[in-house]
Amino acid sequence: MSIVMERKLQRLSWKSVRDLVPDKVDTVLFPVGTIEAHGPAAIGTDNLIPESIAEYLADRINALIAPTLNYGITKSLYGYPGSITIQPPNFESIVKDILKSFYDNGFEKVIVLNGHGGNNSALKSAAHEFYYLYRVRIAVIHWWELCADLVEEFYGQSGAHAGLDENAMVQAIDESLVDESLYDEDMVYFYRPGANVYPIPGSILLFKKNEGLPDFDAERSREYQQKVFKKIEEFLIEVLGRWEKI
């Protein structure tokens, strides 16, 4: 059952953490993203979305929220102004150190909320090693992949980088983070897997031709966001329940 309390780890005193973990709270939510171009949306999109998911989940699954790892592995969009990257081995090492710290603090379950596709492989590797070494239960959620069927069901087409689904999630957080006046067709690039281009010639990346363009409908964005939140909540409740039976 949820406890009414401060959920953000960095806002708690060390004595509060000592008294809470793990007897009253044994789960930590860890948002991870990066800083990179996202069409007409904020370059912190990949951090803002997992943070919003963590804030929705914390009370519902009785978890604390760790500070976001705001820097990740930015590759094809690194050439755009404002984009920041960490080299993959360094990123994975940082993640491993943070996960080990969760273990040292007594957390028994870790939920990594990933907002950036460039992080997927490193997070999967770090999570597997973490479980192997410490037997702390861990799940890595790539929200846009877990919700791929949802965006097609809700919008009738597939999502895209800085497109329909990501743009909606950011707009639902704060409409001022998406500036429709900046949008133009030159931002859009149809990604084809047969070519690697650096920097990629577009900050809105379609993975299906003519599908996934942002629609800037704020009301529908908020409706979509709530469906994403609920789908992830339902998935995690299932996982947490099944973990208890192992």
Residue, then its C-alpha position, 0 to 999 in steps of 0.5 A: m500500500s502507498i505511503v503518503m510521503e516525499r518520493k524524491l530521493q534527493r529531497l530526503s535527509w539521510k536519516s529519512v532514507r535510513d528509516l524508509v529503505p528497505d523496511k517501508v520502501d524497497t523499490v527505486l525508480f531511476p529515470v535515464g535519458t540524454i540531451e539531444a535534438h527533438g524537432p520543435a520540442a525541448i532537447g531534454t525530451d528524453n529526460l522529461i518523459p521518464e521523469s513524468i512516468a516516475e512521478y506518476l508511478a511512485d505512489r502507486i507502486n510505493a517507490l522512491i525516485a532517484p535523481t535522473l541520469n540526464y546524459g546518455i549515449t547520443k549518436s546520430l543527433y550529436g551534431y545538432p546544437g545543444s546535444i550532449t553525449i557520454q561515450p558508451p563504456n563510460f555511460e555503462s560504467i556510470v550506470k553500474d556504479i549507480l545501480k551498485s549504490f542502490y544495492d548498498n542503500g538496501f533497495e531490493k527492486v530497481i525500475v530503470l525508466n529509459g527515455h532514449g533509444g541510444n541507451n538501450s544496449a548499455l542499460k540491458s548489459a548493465a542490468h543483467e550484470f547487476y542482477y547476476l552479481y547482486r541478485v537485486r531484481i531489476a526491470v528496464i523499461h523503454w517506454w516507447e517500445l513497451c507502448a508501440d501498440l498503444v500509439e498505433e491504437f490511439y493515433g492509428q499510426s506508428g510513433a517516431h523520434a520527436g514525432l507523434d508519441e514523444n511530442a505528445m508526451v512532452q506537450a502533456i508535461d508542459e505545452s511551452l516545451v513544444d513550439e509548433s512555430l519552429y516546425d518545418e518539413d526539413m526537420v523530418y527524415f525517413y530513417r532507412p536502416g541501410a545507411n548510417v549518416y552522422p549527423i542524421p539529416g533531420s531531428i524528427l525521424l520517421f521509421k515508417k514512411n509518412e507515419g508519426l508526424p507530430d500533431f500538436d493537439a494538446e488535449r489528445s496529448r494529455e489523453y495519450q499520456q494517461k494511457v501510457f502511464k496506465k499501461i506502464e503501471e499495469f505492466l509493472i504491477e504484473v512484474l512486481g507481483r510475479w517477482e514475489k512468487i519466485 
